[in-house]
Amino acid sequence: MRGLLNVTIAKRMGCLALLCVLGGIFLSCHMPTPLVHSTDGWVFLSSYKEVERLLPSSLTNQFVYDFRVSASRDYLFVNTESNLIVIDSRECKVLSSPAILSFTSTNGEYLIWYNDLKEGVTFYDGTTIALPADERFGVSLDGEYFYISSLQKGMRLYRSRNPKVVILSIENVMPYRMINVASNLCICVRGTSSPLHKGPWMCYFVNIEGSDARSCRVLTLPEAVIDVSPNGRYFLIDDGSDLLPCWYVYDSQKDVKKFAGFRQDRGFWITEKLAESLRGGRRGEGAKGSDFK
């Protein structure tokens, strides 16, 4: 009799746990998601839907294909169908874009742009490169560097202003993000020695001086990296769960991670000044131009 009672209690507890998980998933999917999050003094933004609400009223019918921040973390770039929208703490500038996805320098020069990787990526000097389906492509926040990678060739790093010269090669890795951290590039990768073997999550901190690039530090992380704080100490990471996906802030010096929220569309650390401005909602359209330095 006691054994039957224990089984019944266990079943009820299991059902209760399942309901809690399902409730968490429901709430994470249906509760309003703020654009700006604050965790332990770091501020980051994350939601496509909320970014759309920032657009000037004249552009509300345009679909947001991508958004990202500048390397200095005080500008927000939004790519729509025909415009690159630059938002800072003071104004919103609408620039005509040569393609759906475009990347500029701090002076407003277009360094990389493309509509479809298969059709080709165009660079500052007019060079166009078409990428096979099995190759990955990524661009740094400042637009000055890009990588091309595949399982067979590993990762090759290039300058946007000289896209035919490889400045760094790393074998047996598959990159998925490239972030400007202080004077270095942080290339987030997953180790892979074969198509069936998934290795550790790692970050290569690359120092570039003149025409030389070298990996100066390699850090192994517990999960996939979403973004890195400007000082290189804190990492916004994804726990990789499909059941109740969460983000954490990982302190690499103390080897401690803290809950930051449920998984969102994108995640970038931003300055408090930009955060306060973005919390204000829809932005008015400032002067159109090409220089937003």
C-alpha positions as CSV (number, residue, x, y, z in Angstrom):
1,M,0.0,0.0,0.0
2,R,2.8,2.4,0.9
3,G,4.6,1.5,-2.3
4,L,1.5,2.4,-4.3
5,L,1.2,5.7,-2.5
6,N,4.8,6.6,-3.2
7,V,4.3,5.8,-6.9
8,T,1.2,8.0,-7.0
9,I,3.0,10.9,-5.3
10,A,5.9,10.5,-7.8
11,K,3.5,10.7,-10.7
12,R,1.9,13.8,-9.4
13,M,5.2,15.4,-8.8
14,G,6.3,14.6,-12.3
15,C,3.1,16.1,-13.7
16,L,3.6,19.2,-11.6
17,A,7.1,19.6,-12.9
18,L,6.0,19.2,-16.5
19,L,3.3,21.8,-16.0
20,C,5.9,24.2,-14.6
21,V,8.1,23.7,-17.6
22,L,5.2,24.1,-20.1
23,G,4.0,27.2,-18.2
24,G,7.5,28.7,-18.4
25,I,7.6,28.0,-22.2
26,F,4.2,29.6,-22.6
27,L,5.1,32.7,-20.6
28,S,8.4,33.1,-22.4
29,C,6.6,33.0,-25.8
30,H,3.6,35.1,-25.0
31,M,4.7,37.7,-22.4
32,P,5.9,41.1,-23.9
33,T,9.7,41.1,-24.4
34,P,11.4,44.3,-23.5
35,L,13.9,45.6,-26.1
36,V,16.5,46.5,-23.4
37,H,17.5,44.1,-20.6
38,S,19.8,44.9,-17.6
39,T,21.8,42.2,-15.9
40,D,24.5,42.9,-13.3
41,G,25.3,46.3,-14.7
42,W,25.4,45.2,-18.3
43,V,22.7,46.2,-20.7
44,F,21.7,44.4,-23.9
45,L,19.0,44.5,-26.5
46,S,17.4,41.5,-28.2
47,S,14.0,41.6,-29.9
48,Y,13.2,42.0,-33.6
49,K,9.6,43.0,-32.8
50,E,10.7,45.8,-30.4
51,V,13.3,47.0,-33.0
52,E,10.5,47.4,-35.5
53,R,8.8,49.7,-33.1
54,L,11.8,52.0,-33.2
55,L,11.5,52.8,-36.9
56,P,10.3,56.2,-38.0
57,S,6.6,56.2,-38.9
58,S,7.4,56.6,-42.6
59,L,9.2,53.2,-42.5
60,T,6.8,51.2,-40.4
61,N,5.8,49.1,-43.5
62,Q,9.3,47.9,-44.1
63,F,10.4,44.5,-42.9
64,V,13.4,44.3,-40.6
65,Y,15.9,41.7,-42.0
66,D,18.7,42.3,-39.5
67,F,19.8,44.5,-36.7
68,R,23.2,44.8,-34.9
69,V,25.2,47.3,-32.9
70,S,28.4,49.2,-33.8
71,A,31.8,48.1,-32.4
72,S,31.6,51.0,-30.0
73,R,28.1,49.8,-28.8
74,D,26.6,53.3,-29.1
75,Y,24.9,52.9,-32.5
76,L,22.1,50.5,-33.6
77,F,22.0,49.4,-37.3
78,V,18.8,48.2,-38.8
79,N,18.6,46.6,-42.3
80,T,15.3,46.9,-44.0
81,E,14.3,46.1,-47.6
82,S,15.9,49.2,-49.1
83,N,17.5,51.2,-46.2
84,L,20.1,51.0,-43.6
85,I,18.8,52.8,-40.5
86,V,21.3,54.2,-38.0
87,I,20.0,55.0,-34.5
88,D,22.0,56.6,-31.8
89,S,21.1,58.4,-28.6
90,R,20.3,61.6,-30.5
91,E,18.7,60.8,-33.8
92,C,17.7,58.3,-36.4
93,K,19.4,58.5,-39.9
94,V,17.9,56.7,-42.9
95,L,20.5,55.7,-45.6
96,S,19.9,54.2,-49.0
97,S,21.3,50.7,-48.9
98,P,22.9,48.9,-51.9
99,A,21.4,45.6,-50.7
100,I,19.2,44.0,-48.1
101,L,22.2,43.3,-45.8
102,S,24.9,45.9,-45.7
103,F,27.8,46.8,-43.4
104,T,29.5,50.2,-43.2
105,S,32.6,51.7,-41.7
106,T,32.4,54.3,-38.9
107,N,32.5,57.0,-41.6
108,G,29.5,55.6,-43.4
109,E,31.3,53.9,-46.3
110,Y,29.7,50.6,-47.5
111,L,32.3,47.9,-47.0
112,I,30.2,44.7,-47.6
113,W,26.7,44.2,-49.0
114,Y,24.6,41.3,-50.4
115,N,21.1,40.1,-50.9
116,D,21.8,36.4,-51.1
117,L,25.2,34.7,-50.4
118,K,24.7,32.4,-53.4
119,E,24.3,35.4,-55.7
120,G,27.5,36.9,-54.3
121,V,28.9,39.3,-51.8
122,T,30.2,42.7,-53.0
123,F,33.0,44.5,-51.2
124,Y,34.4,48.0,-50.9
125,D,36.8,47.6,-53.9
126,G,34.0,46.3,-56.2
127,T,35.1,42.6,-55.9
128,T,32.2,40.1,-55.8
129,I,32.5,36.6,-54.4
130,A,29.8,33.9,-54.7
131,L,29.7,31.4,-51.9
132,P,28.8,27.7,-52.3
133,A,26.0,26.4,-50.1
134,D,28.4,24.5,-47.8
135,E,30.4,27.7,-46.8
136,R,29.6,30.0,-44.0
137,F,30.1,33.8,-44.0
138,G,30.3,36.3,-41.2
139,V,31.2,40.0,-40.7
140,S,32.7,41.8,-37.7
141,L,30.7,44.5,-36.0
142,D,32.8,47.3,-37.5
143,G,32.5,45.8,-41.0
144,E,36.3,45.8,-41.5
145,Y,36.8,42.0,-41.4
146,F,34.9,38.9,-42.6
147,Y,35.4,35.1,-42.5
148,I,34.5,32.3,-44.9
149,S,34.5,28.8,-43.5
150,S,33.7,25.2,-44.3
151,L,34.2,21.8,-42.7
152,Q,36.9,20.9,-45.3
153,K,38.9,24.2,-45.3
154,G,38.3,25.5,-41.7
155,M,38.1,29.2,-41.2
156,R,39.8,31.9,-43.3
157,L,39.8,35.6,-42.1
158,Y,40.0,38.5,-44.6
159,R,39.9,42.3,-44.6
160,S,36.8,43.9,-46.2
161,R,39.0,46.4,-48.0
162,N,41.2,43.6,-49.4
163,P,39.0,40.6,-49.8
164,K,41.3,38.4,-51.8
165,V,44.1,38.0,-49.2
166,V,43.7,35.6,-46.3
167,I,45.2,37.1,-43.1
168,L,44.5,34.2,-40.7
169,S,43.5,30.5,-41.1
170,I,42.3,28.2,-38.3
171,E,41.6,24.5,-39.0
172,N,39.0,22.2,-37.4
173,V,36.7,25.0,-36.3
174,M,33.3,26.3,-37.5
175,P,32.8,30.0,-36.7
176,Y,29.4,31.4,-36.0
177,R,30.0,35.0,-34.7
178,M,32.8,37.7,-34.8
179,I,32.8,40.5,-32.3
180,N,35.1,43.5,-31.8
181,V,36.5,43.4,-28.2
182,A,38.7,46.4,-27.4
183,S,41.6,46.2,-29.9
184,N,41.0,42.5,-30.7
185,L,38.6,40.4,-32.7
186,C,36.8,37.7,-30.8
187,I,35.9,34.9,-33.2
188,C,33.3,32.5,-31.6
189,V,33.7,29.0,-33.0
190,R,32.8,25.4,-32.3
191,G,35.6,22.8,-32.6
192,T,35.0,20.1,-35.2
193,S,37.3,17.4,-36.4
194,S,34.7,15.7,-38.6
195,P,31.1,16.3,-39.8
196,L,29.9,13.9,-37.1
197,H,32.0,15.2,-34.2
198,K,31.0,18.4,-32.4
199,G,33.8,19.8,-30.2
200,P,33.9,22.5,-27.5
201,W,32.6,26.0,-27.8
202,M,35.6,28.4,-28.0
203,C,36.5,32.0,-28.5
204,Y,39.7,33.0,-30.4
205,F,40.9,36.5,-29.5
206,V,42.8,37.7,-32.5
207,N,45.2,40.6,-32.5
208,I,45.7,42.4,-35.9
209,E,48.6,44.7,-36.5
210,G,49.2,46.0,-40.0
211,S,49.0,43.1,-42.4
212,D,49.5,40.5,-39.7
213,A,46.9,38.6,-37.6
214,R,47.5,36.1,-34.9
215,S,45.5,34.3,-32.3
216,C,46.7,35.7,-28.9
217,R,44.3,33.8,-26.6
218,V,41.8,30.9,-26.8
219,L,39.1,30.6,-24.3
220,T,36.8,27.5,-23.9
221,L,33.2,28.3,-23.0
222,P,30.5,26.2,-21.4
223,E,28.0,27.0,-24.2
224,A,27.5,29.0,-27.4
225,V,28.4,32.7,-27.2
226,I,25.8,35.4,-28.1
227,D,28.0,38.4,-27.4
228,V,31.0,39.5,-25.4
229,S,31.3,42.6,-23.2
230,P,33.6,45.3,-24.4
231,N,36.2,44.5,-21.8
232,G,36.3,40.8,-22.8
233,R,35.4,39.5,-19.4
234,Y,31.7,38.8,-19.6
235,F,29.9,36.5,-22.1
236,L,26.3,36.4,-23.0
237,I,25.7,32.7,-23.6
238,D,22.9,30.3,-24.7
239,D,22.4,27.1,-22.7
240,G,21.5,25.2,-25.9
241,S,18.3,23.8,-24.5
242,D,15.3,23.2,-26.8
243,L,12.8,22.7,-23.9
244,L,13.2,26.0,-22.0
245,P,16.0,27.9,-23.7
246,C,17.7,30.5,-21.5
247,W,20.5,33.0,-21.7
248,Y,23.2,33.5,-19.0
249,V,25.9,36.0,-18.3
250,Y,29.1,34.2,-17.8
251,D,32.0,35.8,-15.8
252,S,35.1,34.3,-17.3
253,Q,37.4,35.4,-14.4
254,K,35.2,33.9,-11.7
255,D,33.9,31.0,-13.8
256,V,30.4,31.8,-12.7
257,K,27.2,32.2,-14.8
258,K,24.0,34.0,-13.8
259,F,20.5,33.8,-15.4
260,A,19.9,36.7,-17.9
261,G,16.5,35.8,-19.4
262,F,14.9,33.5,-21.9
263,R,16.3,33.1,-25.4
264,Q,15.5,36.0,-27.7
265,D,16.1,36.9,-31.4
266,R,19.5,38.6,-31.0
267,G,21.6,39.9,-28.2
268,F,24.2,42.7,-28.0
269,W,25.7,44.7,-25.2
270,I,25.0,48.4,-25.6
271,T,26.0,51.6,-23.7
272,E,23.6,52.9,-21.0
273,K,23.2,56.1,-23.0
274,L,21.9,54.2,-26.0
275,A,19.8,52.0,-23.8
276,E,18.0,55.0,-22.2
277,S,17.4,56.4,-25.6
278,L,16.0,53.2,-27.0
279,R,13.6,52.7,-24.1
280,G,11.9,55.9,-25.3
281,G,10.2,54.0,-28.2
282,R,9.7,55.2,-31.8
283,R,12.4,57.4,-33.2
284,G,11.9,60.5,-35.3
285,E,13.7,60.5,-38.7
286,G,16.7,62.7,-38.7
287,A,18.7,64.1,-41.6
288,K,19.5,61.6,-44.3
289,G,23.2,61.3,-45.1
290,S,26.1,59.0,-45.3
291,D,28.3,60.2,-42.5
292,F,27.3,59.1,-39.0
293,K,30.6,59.3,-37.2
